[in-house]
Amino acid sequence: MGTHISGDLTRAKLGEETILRGAGGETHQVAEGEVPVLTTQQGVPVADDQNSLKVGARGPTLLEDFHFREKLFHFDHERIPERVVHARGFGAHGFFETYKPLSDLTAADLFQRKGERTPVFVRFSTVAGNKGSPDVARGFAVKFYTRNGNWDLVGNNIPIFFIQDAIKFPDLVHAAKQEPDRGFPQAQTAHDNFWDFISLSPEATHMALWIMSDRTIPRSFRFMEGFGIHTFRLVNAEGRSTYVKFHWKPKLGLQSVVWNEAVKINGADPDYHRRDLWNAIEAGDFPEWELGMQLFDDAFADQFPFDVLDATKIIPEEVLPVRRVGRLVLDRNVDNFFAETEQVAFCTQNIVPGIDFTNDPLLQGRNFSYLDTQLKRLGSPNFTHIPVNAAKVEVNNFQQDGHMAMRNPRGRANYEPNSWGAAGGPRESRERGFRSFAAEEAGPKRRMRAELFADHYSQARQFYISQTETEQTHIKNAFVFELSKVETPAIRARMVSHLRHVDEDLANRVADGLGLADLPPAAEPARPVVKDLAPSPALSILRNPPKAFTGRKVGALVTDGVDAGLLAALQSAVAQAGAMLELVAPKIGGVIASDGRHHPAHQKVNGGPSVLYDAVAVLPSADGAQLLANEATAKDFVSDAYAHAKFIAYADSAKPLFEKAGLTELDEGFVALHGPEDTATFLKACVTLRHWPREAAVQAV
Ligand code: HDD
């Protein structure tokens, strides 16, 4: 008879049967064969996983206990080094589908056939935070498993970068991450070292504008754009090259949260973004992006006022339209986070025939760094053997051995050339093989940058003037917030001296917000600032609102006695809009509606703050409103929804709660639900996502 042990799910063998013992001690029997037998890594069945091998009941543990030693040995080595940047990430599987052949532009196999589906793995990530930090998305890396090998497009949700030359990357990352003496702040840029470096690197000004904008606080992965950033090349079968910049456009449109909301989301649900992606995929509501290309030739590059090899510059969409060439669909969650999301190894140098690099000095440096980092992280040059990294086509070469080798060359030959004929293994193919574009290169060997790289402010200014007033205010507020966390006044002032080239009004408002006595003198520009670049409306999120409320989430605060008719109407209106409704109630067990029907709750009121929803409905019964009026988290629910400019539907019975929360004047962002027909009015209003005019009323400081 098996040893008796308590535990949360323990097994004891009884003759031909297995007993499963639950946490409460209850037992049930399962037939032999139904539950797999626990084994060691060597496949040896384990008889007892609860007790180490000892000399007598109270004696020492024996070194002979191979099962115990193997289990601990493996556990001791569970952690791998986290990524030095982009440590926190979340991934999913899916496919890329080509709309129509692009053979005139590229020989890349995945773009040759209409409707061709290429499997992909995508990992979204945050840049600066460590593995356990909250979700604020940025990285957008896609691995395409093409029929001609793997292509990795390792981008971000912002189309430019901080620095122009990869040699500055370690400095940038050191400055952005926690300060080395104190080990904080984590996952934040609001500290001296970061702004010291940025303010000493004028090339970062454009990126500073982007990261202080709403782009860095996307509502979730599903609502953000992605960019390949660098200029790449497409090369067709005749060897003709076309320059390309890659874009990912989310099908659900762009959406961000507001700053105060982001701070609270990080507390309420640090997994907000990954949960959103996981749930959407589980629900069959597959997130989708279109791949866009900006295509141009040397003539365009020569007349463009900025250098197309400079990763701190964009090409406005209004100047060069984005051609949509296919769609990316994420339709499968991972089976195991570590095996797939953690071990996936993206490398910018993974390209396929038909795609090629340019001389962008940031890209050139990345091509070394990614391969190098995978060796450190995954511990062996054989990281390409891990299933998530392995090509989905045959891999044939003479690379062999090393840690964890899963596949080695077959047969006698492990070198090339050899004279073993067909048995001698793989050979090159002039037709199918990758050949670099034969760009002409000449020049002195020097450490230098191209002339136009020295324009640091013109596009920062263009970005700013392309925003709506609401977005400009957010940018100003973000600068004031971040620089207020900087302890050294000289750094604050230095940053403002750059902003004077972006926009005098912005510089003034930031200086005022910081309480600077005088406006600092403008920084000395390395090249004259081009002040008359036309605004690019495509750069604004609010100028490009979504067409529908699809994929969004409404939170309804309900209590016992909730009006059954209103609730049913709201449920059907939300479903019709392709959105989701969650009930937030005093108890997770749910509520009994006015018709006596029971509705389970999705969240208890203190676990379901309104920051988790795009819009809210407040539908307590009269008694329920009295109860909630004395509940701090219910008051926060409505006052936060108000402060974050959300649309708020309400039943008249909610008024006592509003009053207790200080909401006495209900603006146009409130929609009264007098009858079921009003739910349609509410959902229609929600399409615009936020009632922005309210912001001015809630931001006195
Ligand atoms: Fe990087 C990871 C994106 C510049 C060096 N980077 C990493 C990831 C993303 C980016 C999305 C995470 C990939 C994943 O999910 O595993 N990085 C960018 C973008 C850049 C950029 C869009 C500018 C255009 N990166 C950049 C430079 C260097 C690196 C200039 C070094 C010279 N990046 C790395 C790295 C990482 C990395 C250290 C850390 C983990 C990894 O590679 O796999 O090699």
Residues whose N, C-alpha, C, O or C-beta is under 5 A from the ligand:
A	BS01	HDD	R83 V84 V85 H86 G89 R123 S125 G139 F140 A141 V154 G155 N156 F161 A166 F169 I229 V344 F346 L362 G365 R366 S369 Y370 T373
